[in-house]
Each structure stands twice: as structure tokens, then as C-alpha cells.
Amino acid sequence: MSAPASMSMTLMEQSEALHRRVRLFAELSLNIDSVTASGSESFEELARSIAQYQYEAIPGFQRLVDARNADIKDLAQIPALPVDLFRMTRIAAHPEEIDKTVFYTSGTTGSERGEHPVRDLQTYNELALRLGQAALFSHIDRAVVIALGEYPGKRPSSSLGHMMGLFMSRFDGRPILSDPAGALFRPDSEERWLANSQGIDINNLERAAKIAVHRSEPLVILATSFALVALLEALDGKRIATPSLTRIMITGGFKGRTKEVGAPELRASLARALNTEQDQMIGEYGMTELTSQLYEDQGGEPGVFFAPPWLRVDAVSPDSGEVLPPGQAGLARFIDLGNIDSALAILTQDQVRRREDGGIELLGRAPQAPVRGCSLPFEGLIS
């Protein structure tokens, strides 16, 4: 479903213009003080423009729309591509030679890894940082930011690793040293990425906590659920002295894996081990096939996620594909304005329920769905 080998200037210009429009929409939609916000175009206008662009730029998508006789001006009729397609074929509105990067899924047992080609990282970066600031770094000017993850390399193949690196650079940007004078910030430093094939680096976690205390700054820990379970097992009841504000981003789950820990148990154990409060633990939901993420509200109900203004999430019937009313469970259908050059609408095998307040409850994988998710690489850390 990829674009032709040559991309006309007209299509390239359309893509560039759409990226600018989406970035402006994101800026205005999160800036309630903006005097021009009222003049911003709507989600629906942008979605229709992106759908039309993808119809012109991606032959496979055009065939799918035509075969269904779908009206892409009606958002409900835009074909949502199953995430499995990302591991079966290239889905992109641009040729491979102008990929800025390609993000790969963590894989599923016995299957090929999915891939999401990205032509413009600026849009991905701006959306992730704007939402991260609002959801995860609210009321934090600067923090010591670390990840319970392996160093993803200078060109991460994981969208989660890339996002973690963005947060380290933007919200910290200093070396993890007791005396950082004259030292350069290294997002690839071993002191900052605190997991590897051997397990969790407790010593450097303690050192990062001490530096945060010394600087009178918060400590922000970015981690998957499996990595946090591995941390608790490595600590074996020991507690770490952390600053008064220690915030944890929790992403990924356990469904279908050999090691499962309930969310309430995990959060309670982390609160004890890291001397923090459970309302400082914020869940994140993202996937390789999407540009955008969802987060829990800080201090809100655990397990209820909220989408940013540029992402729409609906529960749809697995039989008809029709959008279900709030309160009914169905498959998750995403319309992501950040997916300008791939697939605007995505259908997953995750079951969700939309609430009246706009919150999204994650209900786990649909029956018989293959196991997947960002936590998968960390299962080996757990005995």
C-alpha cells in the first residue's frame, strides 16, 4: 500500500502543508490562552483533508475506499486499517528513500514485526512533547529524567524509545553526574537508560535519585509495566530514597504473558519502594502504528485514559464496524491526525469502552488476539 517510487511535488507540497496545519492545530488546541485558538480549523476539517491526501497518494487505500464506495468526507466511513497490515505491507504515502525513520513494533510470537515509516519527525516530536508536557510534566520546569529501558541507539527503531529520549532532552538535558560542570548531556549514557539483558541497574537508579535530591528537583521515571515489575523484584523489599516529587510513567500491560501483576498491586508496591504517591503514577498508552498517545489524568481514576485533541478514539462493533455509544465495549478505532503519511484511521484488537466524560477504558485484547506491546522485550528480565 505504499506510494509510487516517485512522489510528485504536488503530493509532497500537500503533505508539507498538512504537517504544518496539524502542528498548528496541536499548538492552539492545548494553549487555552491563545487569542487565535477560536480561529483554528476543526478536527473534522483536518481529518477530511488528510483522508483526501491519502486517497490520492496511496493506491492501495484508494482501491479500498473505492471498493467500499466509501465517502471519505464522512469520518465514520473512512476505512480503518487493521494494525496487522503494518507487518504485512508498507503503508506510506511516500517512497522509502525519503523515510526520516522507521519505527518497528516489538513483535508478536511467531510473526513478522510491523513497521511504521515516518517522513516528518518534526510533527511526531512536537505532538509527543506538547502532550508529554501537559500530561506527564505538568507543574515541572525541570527534572532528572531516566528510563527503565535499554539505550535505543542514535536512531531508535522503537517509537517508545524515541519518545523517552525526547523527554530526556527537553525536560532534563543535563548529564547524570554529581558535578556536571563542563560535561555534555548524553541521552545515550548508561546512567540514564537503566535496563539491559542483565536486569535493572539499581545502583544508577539510586544515584539518579540522589542527584535529584541534591538539585531539589523531581525525579521522573519512564518505564513499562514489565520493567517496573523487574525493578521491584530486583529491590526485593528494599526502598530507594527519592525526592519529594517522584513521578512515574507506566506504559504497557501484561495481558496474556507468563507474568501478570494487577495494576493496583503494582502501583501500591511502587509507592512503597520509591517513597512516592500513587497519584504521581501516570499511565500512558501508545502503539507503533500511531503517532499520538493517550494518558491517564494525574490523580484521576487509574485505567481511564484521555486522548489529546488531535486523536479520536471510538469503540466500534467487531461485526459491523459501527461506532458504539458510550458505555458499550468494542474494538478500538483511532483517527490520528499525526498519521499524515501513513494511515489516518487504525483498527486494533484492543477492546475499549468510551465513557460519557470522554475517558477511554482499556479492557485488554480481544479473544484470540496475538500478544503484543512495548512491555514484551522486558519479560526476559523477570525470573
N, C-alpha and C positions, 0 to 999 in steps of 0.2 A: 504493500500500500504506500510505497514511497513515491516521491515526486520524480519527474523525468530527470535524466542526467544533467540537463542544462536548465537553469532556472531563469525565466525572463526577468528583465528589470522591473516590469510591471508587477509581477508577483513579489519580488524582493521589496519593492517600494511599499506594497500593501502590507507586507509583514512588518517592515520597519515602522510604518505608521501605526499599526495595531499595537506593537510593543510600547510605543510612546503613549498611546491612549490608555492602555491598561496600567502603565506605571503612574500616569496622572490620576486615573480613577482610584488607584490604591492610596495615593498620597492624600487626595481630597477626602476619601471616604473614612479615613482614620483620623483626619485632622478636623475636629469639630469646630475649631476656631477659625477655619479658613473662610474668608469672606466670599470666595468664589465657589465653595462647595455646592451651593444651591444651583449653580450653572453646570455642574458636571453631568455628563451623559449617564444614562441608566445602565444597569447590569444587562437588561434585555437588549438594548441597542448594541452594546459591545458584543454580546453573545451572538446576535444575528450577524454582525459584521464578520466575526471570526468564523462562524459556520459557513458563510458565503465564500470567504477566502479559502478555507479548507476544501470546499466543494470544487473550486477552480484549480487548486494546487495539487490535490491528492486524487489521482484517478480512481483508486480503489474505493475511497469514500464517496466519490461521485457515483460510481456504479451502485454502491449500497443505497444511497439516497434515491437514485432513480428506480432501482428495483422495488423499493418500498413505496414509491410515489410519495415520498415524504415532503412536507412543506417546511423547509429549514427556517422559515420566519417564525414558525411556531416552535418554541423551545422544547415542548413536550414531544415533538415529532423528530427531533434531531437524533439520528441513530447513536446509541451509546455503545462504544466498542468494549467488548469483554477484555479484562486485563490479560487473559491468556493469549490474546492476539499479539501482545508485545513480545512474547517469546517465540512466536511462530513466523513473524514477518517484521520488516522495518516499517514503522508508522511515522512518517515525517513528510512535511510539505516542502522540504529542501533536499538537495543531493548530499550524499555522505561527505563529499570533500569539503563542505563548509560547516560541518559539525564543530561547535565550540567544545563540546564534550559529549560523552555518552554515559548515562547513569544505568547501572545494571541492578536487577533485583537480586536479593540474597539467595534466590533459587528455591526450588521445591524438590522434595525427594524424587529422584528418578526423572527429572525434567530439565529442559534447557533453561538457562537464565533469560529473563526478559530484559529488554533494553529500551531506554527512552532517550533518543537523540535530542540534543539541545543546541539550537543555533545561536541563541542570545542569552548568555548567562546574566547579563545586567538585570533583566526582568526577574529571573529566578532570585538573584541576590537581593534586590530591592524588596520584593514581596516577602521573602523569608525574614529579612531584618526588620521590616516595619511590623510584621506580625509578632516576631520574637520580642521586640521592644515593648509592644502593648501587652502581650500575654505572659511573657516569662521574665522580662527585665523591668517590669513596671516599678517605679519608685527606686530604681537602681541607676546611679550615674556611672559607676564603675565597680567592677567586681573581679575577684580571682576566679577565672573560668577554667574548668578542667572537664575531661570526658573519661568515662569508664569505657574506653574503646581503644582499638589499635590505631596507630598512625595510618591514615588512609592514603598517604602519598601526596605529592605535589599536585597531582591531577586526580582527585578522588573519583573512583568508579561508583561509589555509594553516595546517593543524594543525602542520606543522613550524615555521613562523614563530612561531606561538603558543607552542610548547614552548621554542624558543630564547629568546623573551622571558621566559618563566618562569624559565629557568635564569639569565639575566642578573640578574633582580630578586632571586632567592633567594640565589644563591651569590656575587653581587658587590654590586649595589645602590648603587654609587657612580659619580660622573661619571668619564669618562676624561679627567682633567686632571692636569697635573703638580702643581698646588696646588689640591686640591678643596675647601679650606675655604670654607664658605658656599655652595657650588654644590649644585644639586639633581641627583639621579640622573635621567637621561633615557634610557630604553631606546630612544627614537627618535633618539638623537643620531647624526649622520653618522659620528662617530668610532667607533661601536660596530658598525654594520652596514656591512661593508666590501666590498660588491659592488653594482654598478649596471650600467646598459646600456653604460657605458664600460669596464667591466672591474673588476679588483680594485684596491682602494685600498691600495697598498703603503706609502705614507707613514704613514697612520694605523695600519697593522698594526705598523710599526716603532715608532711612538710608544706603542702599547699594550704592546708587548714591553718597552720602556724603563721604562714606569711599573710593570710587574710586577716588573722587576728592582729598581727603586728601592724598591718596597714589600716586597721579599723575599717575594713571593707567586707562586704558579703562574700560568701563562697557559693558559687553556682556549679552544681554537678550535673552534667549531661549524661544520660545513661539509658540503656534498655533495661527492661524488667529482668531479663536473664542475667545481665551484668550485675544488677543490684543484688540479686539472689546470690551470685557468686561472691560479691563483696561481703554479705552477711555470713556466708559460710567461712570465708577467709578470716573474718574478725572473730568468729566463734565466741560470741558474747562480749568481746572487748568493745569499749566505746572510744570514739575519737573526739578530742576537744576541738570544737568548731566555733566560728564566730557567732555572735548573737543572731545574725541573719544568715541562714544557710538554706538555699533553695535548690530543689532537685527537679529536673525534667525527667519524667518517666515515659518511655515510649516502648511499643511492642508488647506482646502478650504471651500467653502460654498455651493457648488452645491446641490440643492435640499432641503436645510434646510430652516427653517422658518425665519432666519435672514441672509440676504446676504448683503455684503458690497463689492463694487468694489475694486480691488487691488490698482488702483491709488488713490482712495479716502482714503483707509486705510493708505497707505504709507504717503500721504500728512498730514493726521491728526496726525500720529505718529511723523513725523518730527517736527511738531509744539509743540506737548505735551512733547516730550523728548529732545527738543533742539538738534536735530541731523540732518544729511543729508540723503536724500533718497538713495544715493549711498552706505550708510552704512547698508542698509537693504538687506539681502541676503535670497532668498527663498531656502527652502530645500524640496525635495520630497523623501519620503521613504514609505515603507509598511512592515507590519509584515512578509509577505511571502518572502521578500528579505533580504539578509544580507547587501547589499550595498545601497547607497543613491546617489541622484543627487543634484547638487546645481546650482543656478544661478552664473554667473560671477560677482564678485564685480564691481560695476559701469557699468555693462553691461545692456543689454536690459531686463527689468523685464518680467518675464514669460517665459524666454528661459533658459532651464536647460541643464547642461552638465554632462555626465556620466564619471566616472573615468575609467582608462584603463582596469580594471577588470570587467567592466559591459558593456554589449552591449544592446542597445535599438533600436528596429525597429518598424515601423508602418506596420501592416500586414492586409491583407484583411479579414474581418469578415466571408466571404464566403469560400474562398479557403485557407486562412492561408498563402498565398504567401507574401513575403516581398515587400512592395510598394516602389517606388522610392522617393527620396527627393521631398518635396512639396505636396505629397498626404497624406491625413489623413486616419488613420486606427487604429485598436486596438493595444495597447502597448504589445509588446512581449519582454521579458527580458531574457538575458542569463547572469547569475550572477555566476561568479567563486567562490564567497563566499559561495554559497549554495551547498557545497560539500556533505553533508549528508542528503539533502532533495530533492529538485528539481532544477536541473540546469536551465531549461527553464520554464518560467512562462508566462501565458497569462492573461491579466487583461481586465476589462471592461472600462478602461480609454482610451479615444481617444487621439492620439498624431499625430504630424506631424514632421518629421525629416527634418532639413534644410541642405543646402549644406555645411554649416560650421560645421556640426555635432551637432548643438544645437537641443534640443527637445522642441517643443511647446506643452504644456498641453492644451487640448481642452475640458476637462470635461468628465463626464461619458457618456457612450453610452446610447441611448434612452432606457428607461425601466430598466436601471440598478439600483439595490438597492443602497441606500445611505450608504456610509461607510467613514472611515477616522479617523485620530487621533484627529481631532477637535471635533468629536461627543460628548465626555464627557463634553466639555465646553459649550455646548449650554444652559445648565441649568443656567449658570452664567448670561445670558442675559435676561433682563426683556422683 
